[in-house]
Amino acid sequence: MIDFEYHNPTSLDEVFGLLDQYGEDARVMAGGTALVIQMKQRLVQPSHVVGLRRVGNLNTIESTSEGVRIGALCTQRQIENSPIVGGELPLLADTFRKVATPRIRNMATIGGGLVNGDPNQDPPPALIALGASAVMTSKDGDRVVSLEDLFIDYYETDVQPGEVLTSVLVPQAPAGSGSVYLKFLPRTADDYGTVTVAAVVSREQDGTCKDARIVLGSVGVTPVRATQAEDALRGKPLTDENIRAAAALVKDAVDPLEDFRGSAEYKTEMAEVFARRAVEQAIELIPSGPAGS
């Protein structure tokens, strides 16, 4: 690993001062699980690393009128076990439970993972399906970015110079909706998925689809929202035929990279299969009664 100077500020003002001072030679570190590996592999070579661990108010989870606000330094394990997340956003709790191993989840943070921009991560599809947004903070104030727009390219995100991701705001799932996160794992449970899918589906009282959000991971250089498949479901009866027809459109939305988890062709086929399964399982989880029938 290259030599670098580690800074341990106790406030965001100190962080912004260090970023101003060292510019492109500085990298912000939250949990460090991604950055340390990249530094060991010499993919990034910062001369200055600015740690966030001592900065206050970045590791809390609270329920607000806008949804659940999750501090950027909250670990994946903390989110997985949070009573607030489990009660208000069960899809998110289940998704974080499927990330790697408890050892990784105890260190990795939600903010660090998102800023890293890895399209194979588990949380982004579920967060995007739920309509989450990231709060980017700089010395000039806050900028709110939809997570759907945060990811630009492979390991590239819309984080501007001098900005720090400080929190993630996740709206509650629509009333009368069902949601699920599926992870296709042909190897080991702690690996990235060959294909992952998050689906949030709600329906009208007459049984037609009110809304659907389908987001896939590991099938492109960024998480992929299958908007054509969503449009094909809205306003239609949630029949097996309609679900299969919508899932078939997913193949046109994805553009997977070939790797040891599967060929591009195989991942494309599995994207359709798991999108269909995700929609079917989300429908099964729609609450019974007036709001969900």
C-alpha positions in Angstrom: 0.0 0.0 0.0 1.2 3.5 -0.8 2.2 6.0 2.0 -0.5 8.4 3.0 -1.4 10.8 5.8 -4.5 9.9 7.8 -6.7 12.8 9.1 -9.2 12.3 11.9 -11.5 15.4 12.0 -14.3 15.8 14.5 -16.6 18.0 12.5 -17.8 18.4 8.9 -16.3 21.9 8.9 -12.9 20.3 9.5 -13.6 17.7 6.7 -14.4 20.4 4.2 -11.3 22.4 5.2 -9.1 19.3 4.6 -10.8 18.6 1.2 -10.2 22.2 0.2 -6.6 22.0 1.3 -5.7 18.8 -0.4 -8.1 18.6 -3.3 -7.7 15.6 -5.6 -5.0 14.2 -3.4 -7.6 13.5 -0.6 -10.2 10.7 -0.3 -12.9 10.5 2.3 -13.2 7.2 4.3 -16.2 5.9 6.1 -16.0 2.2 7.0 -13.0 1.7 4.8 -13.9 -1.8 3.5 -13.9 -0.7 -0.1 -11.3 2.1 -0.1 -8.6 0.1 1.7 -8.9 -2.7 -0.9 -8.7 -0.2 -3.7 -5.6 1.3 -2.1 -4.0 -2.1 -1.7 -4.6 -2.9 -5.3 -3.3 0.6 -6.3 -6.6 1.5 -8.0 -6.6 4.7 -6.0 -3.5 6.3 -4.5 -4.5 9.3 -2.3 -1.8 11.1 -0.4 -4.4 12.1 2.3 -7.2 10.0 3.8 -9.9 11.9 5.7 -11.7 9.6 8.2 -15.3 10.3 9.2 -15.5 8.1 12.3 -15.2 10.9 14.8 -17.6 13.3 13.0 -20.8 13.4 15.1 -24.5 12.9 14.1 -23.7 10.7 11.1 -24.5 7.3 12.6 -28.2 7.7 13.6 -31.4 6.3 12.2 -34.6 8.2 12.7 -38.2 8.1 11.5 -39.4 11.4 10.1 -42.4 12.7 8.3 -40.5 12.2 5.0 -39.5 8.7 5.7 -36.5 7.0 7.4 -33.3 9.1 7.6 -30.2 6.9 7.8 -26.9 8.5 8.7 -24.0 7.9 6.2 -21.9 6.2 8.9 -24.5 3.7 9.9 -23.1 0.3 9.4 -24.9 -2.3 7.3 -25.3 -4.4 10.5 -26.8 -1.5 12.3 -29.4 -1.0 9.5 -30.1 -4.7 9.3 -30.9 -4.8 13.1 -32.6 -1.4 13.4 -36.2 -1.7 14.9 -37.1 1.4 12.9 -35.9 0.0 9.6 -37.4 -3.4 10.3 -40.7 -1.9 11.2 -41.0 0.7 8.5 -38.8 -0.7 5.7 -38.7 -4.5 5.9 -37.4 -4.7 2.3 -34.3 -2.7 3.3 -33.7 -4.8 6.5 -33.9 -8.0 4.4 -31.6 -6.6 1.7 -28.9 -5.6 4.2 -29.2 -9.0 5.8 -28.0 -10.5 2.5 -24.8 -8.5 2.2 -21.6 -10.5 2.5 -21.0 -11.7 6.1 -21.6 -10.2 9.6 -17.9 -9.3 9.8 -18.2 -7.1 6.7 -21.6 -5.7 7.7 -20.2 -4.6 11.1 -17.6 -2.4 9.3 -19.1 -1.3 6.0 -21.3 1.8 6.0 -24.3 2.8 3.9 -22.6 6.0 2.8 -19.3 4.5 1.9 -20.9 1.8 -0.1 -23.0 4.2 -2.2 -20.2 6.6 -2.9 -18.0 3.6 -4.0 -20.4 3.1 -6.9 -20.0 -0.6 -7.3 -22.9 -1.8 -9.4 -22.8 -5.3 -7.8 -23.7 -4.1 -4.3 -26.9 -5.4 -2.7 -28.4 -2.2 -1.2 -28.7 0.1 -4.3 -31.5 -1.8 -6.1 -33.7 -1.9 -3.0 -33.0 1.7 -2.1 -33.8 2.9 -5.7 -37.0 0.8 -5.8 -38.1 2.5 -2.6 -37.4 6.0 -4.1 -34.5 6.8 -1.8 -32.3 9.9 -2.1 -28.8 10.9 -0.8 -28.0 14.1 1.0 -24.7 15.5 -0.3 -23.2 18.1 2.0 -20.5 20.7 1.2 -19.4 24.0 2.8 -22.1 25.6 0.6 -24.9 23.5 2.1 -26.9 20.4 1.1 -27.7 18.9 -2.3 -30.3 16.1 -2.5 -29.7 13.5 -5.2 -32.1 10.7 -6.1 -30.2 7.5 -5.8 -31.5 6.6 -9.3 -29.4 9.5 -10.5 -26.4 9.0 -8.2 -24.8 6.2 -10.2 -23.2 7.4 -13.5 -20.9 4.7 -14.7 -18.8 1.8 -13.4 -17.5 3.0 -10.0 -18.5 6.5 -10.9 -21.0 8.5 -8.9 -22.4 12.1 -8.9 -20.4 13.1 -5.9 -18.9 16.6 -6.6 -15.5 17.8 -5.4 -15.8 19.0 -1.8 -19.0 17.0 -1.1 -19.6 14.3 1.5 -22.6 12.0 1.5 -24.1 12.6 5.0 -27.4 10.8 5.0 -29.9 8.7 3.0 -33.6 9.4 3.1 -35.9 6.5 2.3 -39.6 7.0 1.9 -41.9 4.4 3.3 -43.2 1.9 0.8 -46.6 2.8 -0.7 -49.6 1.6 1.4 -50.9 -1.7 0.2 -47.7 -2.7 -1.5 -45.5 -5.8 -1.4 -41.8 -5.8 -1.8 -39.0 -8.3 -2.1 -35.2 -8.5 -2.8 -33.9 -11.6 -4.6 -30.2 -12.5 -4.9 -29.2 -15.2 -7.3 -26.1 -16.9 -5.8 -24.6 -19.7 -7.8 -21.4 -19.6 -5.6 -21.2 -18.8 -1.9 -23.6 -16.8 0.3 -21.0 -14.0 0.9 -20.4 -13.4 -2.8 -21.9 -10.7 -5.0 -25.0 -11.9 -6.8 -24.9 -13.0 -10.4 -28.2 -11.1 -10.7 -30.1 -9.2 -8.1 -33.6 -7.8 -8.3 -35.7 -5.5 -6.0 -39.4 -5.2 -6.7 -42.1 -3.0 -5.1 -45.6 -3.7 -6.4 -49.0 -2.2 -5.3 -52.4 -2.9 -6.7 -55.8 -1.4 -7.0 -58.9 -2.8 -5.3 -60.0 -4.3 -8.6 -56.8 -6.3 -8.8 -55.0 -4.3 -11.4 -51.4 -3.0 -10.9 -51.4 0.4 -9.3 -47.6 0.8 -9.4 -44.5 -1.2 -9.9 -40.8 -0.5 -9.4 -38.3 -3.1 -10.6 -34.5 -2.5 -10.1 -31.7 -4.9 -11.0 -28.1 -5.1 -9.9 -25.0 -6.9 -11.3 -26.4 -6.5 -14.8 -24.8 -3.3 -16.0 -22.3 -0.6 -15.1 -24.8 0.9 -12.8 -28.0 -0.4 -11.1 -30.7 -0.8 -13.8 -34.3 0.4 -13.4 -36.5 -1.6 -15.7 -38.9 1.2 -16.6 -40.4 -0.6 -19.7 -41.3 -3.6 -17.6 -42.9 -1.3 -14.9 -44.9 0.5 -17.6 -46.1 -2.8 -19.0 -47.6 -3.7 -15.6 -49.2 -0.5 -14.5 -53.0 -0.5 -15.0 -53.0 -4.2 -16.1 -54.4 -7.2 -14.2 -51.6 -8.9 -12.4 -52.0 -12.2 -14.3 -49.3 -14.7 -15.0 -49.4 -13.8 -18.6 -48.9 -10.0 -18.0 -46.2 -10.6 -15.5 -44.2 -12.8 -17.9 -44.7 -10.3 -20.7 -43.4 -7.5 -18.5 -40.4 -9.5 -17.2 -39.4 -10.3 -20.8 -38.8 -6.6 -21.4 -36.1 -6.6 -18.7 -33.7 -8.3 -21.2 -33.7 -5.1 -23.3 -32.8 -2.9 -20.3 -29.8 -4.8 -19.0 -26.2 -4.9 -20.4 -24.3 -7.2 -18.1 -20.5 -7.7 -18.0 -19.1 -11.2 -18.4 -17.2 -12.5 -15.4 -16.6 -15.6 -13.4 -20.2 -15.4 -12.1 -21.6 -15.9 -15.6 -21.6 -14.9 -19.2 -23.4 -11.8 -20.4 -26.0 -14.1 -22.2 -26.6 -16.1 -19.0 -27.0 -13.1 -16.8 -29.5 -11.6 -19.3 -31.6 -14.7 -19.2 -31.4 -14.8 -15.4 -32.4 -11.2 -15.2 -35.7 -12.0 -16.9 -36.3 -15.1 -14.7 -35.5 -13.3 -11.4 -37.5 -10.2 -12.3 -40.5 -12.4 -12.9 -40.0 -14.2 -9.6 -39.5 -10.9 -7.7 -42.7 -9.4 -9.1 -44.6 -12.6 -8.2 -43.3 -12.8 -4.7 -43.9 -9.1 -4.1 -47.5 -9.6 -5.1 -47.8 -12.4 -2.7 -46.6 -10.0 0.1 -49.3 -7.4 -0.6 -51.4 -7.1 2.6 -54.9 -8.4 2.4 -57.8 -6.1 3.1 -59.1 -2.8 1.7 -55.7 -1.2 1.2 -54.1 -4.1 -0.6 -56.9 -6.0 -2.2 
